[in-house]
Amino acid sequence: MENQKAIKGISQENRKLISGTLFLVLFLWVFNGIYGTLISFGLSAVFYWLLDRIGKEYEFDSATNERLRRVVWGMIAGALIVGSILAFNSKNHTECDQQVRTRDGYECVGDYVAVKGGDVVAGVLLAIFGIAAAKVSITKADSEA
């Protein structure tokens, strides 16, 4: 226990992780367009600054910062797994009804129509990312290994 140095406040890695997660949530699900990107970035930067200022009031050692990192990654993993379950169990999803082959893949030229059944591709992708986030949350940080 003596080798754990006291860190003043929340570590920079945890501040980056929390504010980066906030940016992604705001960018993907709240704000759209170029102004949405600027608003998401601005709010995340303000939140990072607040974490820096408010977090200095608390004495965090490296073990506490490690626990905080694991809790945040665990919450991310849980959200992704829940999203995967919801994608698999949804009553319908949208698909493109006509695609054309382009030089670098496929492009939708038709309409997006509602299709019955869950979205298997989104469910599998969210499950993979959720499992990866869960793995990150249960492993030690590189600095402690």
C-alpha positions as CSV (number, residue, x, y, z in Angstrom):
1,M,0.0,0.0,0.0
2,E,2.9,2.4,0.6
3,N,3.9,2.2,-3.1
4,Q,0.6,3.7,-4.2
5,K,1.3,7.4,-4.7
6,A,-1.5,9.9,-3.9
7,I,-2.8,11.7,-6.9
8,K,-4.4,15.1,-6.5
9,G,-7.9,14.6,-8.0
10,I,-9.1,12.4,-10.9
11,S,-6.3,11.2,-13.1
12,Q,-5.9,12.7,-16.6
13,E,-6.7,9.3,-18.2
14,N,-10.0,9.1,-16.4
15,R,-10.9,12.7,-17.2
16,K,-10.2,11.9,-20.9
17,L,-12.2,8.7,-20.8
18,I,-15.3,10.4,-19.1
19,S,-15.3,13.5,-21.3
20,G,-14.6,11.4,-24.5
21,T,-17.5,9.2,-23.6
22,L,-19.7,12.2,-23.1
23,F,-18.6,13.6,-26.5
24,L,-19.5,10.3,-28.3
25,V,-22.9,10.1,-26.6
26,L,-23.7,13.8,-27.4
27,F,-22.4,13.5,-31.0
28,L,-24.1,10.2,-31.9
29,W,-27.5,10.6,-30.2
30,V,-28.2,14.3,-29.3
31,F,-26.7,16.8,-31.7
32,N,-26.6,16.6,-35.5
33,G,-24.7,18.5,-38.1
34,I,-21.6,20.7,-37.9
35,Y,-23.0,22.8,-35.1
36,G,-23.8,19.6,-33.2
37,T,-20.2,18.6,-33.5
38,L,-19.1,22.0,-32.1
39,I,-21.6,21.9,-29.3
40,S,-20.7,18.3,-28.4
41,F,-17.0,19.2,-28.4
42,G,-17.6,22.4,-26.4
43,L,-19.7,20.7,-23.7
44,S,-17.1,17.8,-23.4
45,A,-14.3,20.3,-23.1
46,V,-16.2,22.2,-20.4
47,F,-16.9,18.9,-18.6
48,Y,-13.2,18.0,-18.8
49,W,-12.3,21.3,-17.2
50,L,-15.0,20.9,-14.5
51,L,-13.7,17.4,-13.7
52,D,-10.2,18.9,-13.4
53,R,-11.3,21.7,-11.0
54,I,-13.8,19.8,-8.9
55,G,-11.8,16.6,-8.9
56,K,-8.8,18.3,-7.2
57,E,-10.8,18.6,-4.0
58,Y,-10.6,14.8,-3.5
59,E,-7.5,12.8,-2.7
60,F,-7.5,9.9,-5.2
61,D,-4.7,7.3,-5.0
62,S,-3.9,5.1,-8.0
63,A,-6.2,2.3,-6.7
64,T,-9.2,4.7,-6.6
65,N,-8.4,6.0,-10.1
66,E,-8.2,2.4,-11.3
67,R,-11.6,1.6,-9.8
68,L,-13.1,4.6,-11.4
69,R,-11.7,3.6,-14.8
70,R,-13.1,0.1,-14.4
71,V,-16.5,1.5,-13.4
72,V,-16.7,3.8,-16.4
73,W,-15.7,1.0,-18.8
74,G,-18.2,-1.3,-17.1
75,M,-21.0,1.2,-17.6
76,I,-20.0,1.5,-21.3
77,A,-20.0,-2.3,-21.7
78,G,-23.4,-2.6,-20.0
79,A,-24.9,0.1,-22.3
80,L,-23.5,-1.7,-25.4
81,I,-24.8,-5.1,-24.3
82,V,-28.2,-3.6,-23.5
83,G,-28.2,-2.0,-27.0
84,S,-27.3,-5.3,-28.5
85,I,-30.2,-7.0,-26.8
86,L,-32.6,-4.3,-27.9
87,A,-31.3,-4.5,-31.5
88,F,-31.9,-8.3,-31.5
89,N,-35.3,-8.1,-30.0
90,S,-36.7,-5.1,-31.9
91,K,-39.9,-5.6,-33.9
92,N,-38.6,-4.0,-37.0
93,H,-35.6,-2.1,-38.4
94,T,-34.8,-0.2,-41.6
95,E,-32.9,-1.5,-44.7
96,C,-32.2,-0.1,-48.1
97,D,-34.4,-1.6,-50.8
98,Q,-32.0,-0.9,-53.7
99,Q,-28.2,-0.7,-53.8
100,V,-25.7,-0.1,-56.6
101,R,-22.1,-1.2,-56.6
102,T,-19.6,1.6,-56.6
103,R,-15.8,1.7,-56.8
104,D,-15.4,1.4,-53.0
105,G,-18.4,-0.7,-52.0
106,Y,-22.2,-0.3,-52.2
107,E,-24.4,2.8,-52.1
108,C,-28.1,3.0,-51.3
109,V,-30.0,4.6,-54.2
110,G,-33.5,3.4,-53.1
111,D,-35.5,4.1,-50.1
112,Y,-35.1,2.9,-46.5
113,V,-38.0,0.7,-45.7
114,A,-39.1,-0.9,-42.5
115,V,-38.4,-4.6,-42.3
116,K,-39.9,-7.0,-39.7
117,G,-37.5,-8.6,-37.2
118,G,-34.5,-7.5,-35.2
119,D,-31.3,-5.9,-36.7
120,V,-28.8,-8.8,-36.5
121,V,-25.9,-6.8,-37.9
122,A,-26.3,-4.0,-35.3
123,G,-26.9,-6.6,-32.6
124,V,-23.7,-8.5,-33.4
125,L,-21.6,-5.3,-33.7
126,L,-22.9,-3.9,-30.4
127,A,-22.3,-7.3,-28.7
128,I,-18.7,-7.4,-30.0
129,F,-18.0,-3.9,-28.8
130,G,-19.7,-4.6,-25.5
131,I,-17.5,-7.7,-24.9
132,A,-14.4,-5.7,-25.8
133,A,-15.4,-3.0,-23.3
134,A,-16.1,-5.6,-20.6
135,K,-12.6,-7.0,-21.2
136,V,-11.1,-3.6,-20.8
137,S,-13.0,-3.1,-17.6
138,I,-11.8,-6.3,-16.0
139,T,-8.1,-5.9,-16.9
140,K,-5.6,-3.8,-15.1
141,A,-4.2,-0.7,-16.6
142,D,-0.8,-0.9,-18.4
143,S,0.8,1.2,-15.7
144,E,0.1,-1.4,-13.1
145,A,0.9,-4.5,-15.1
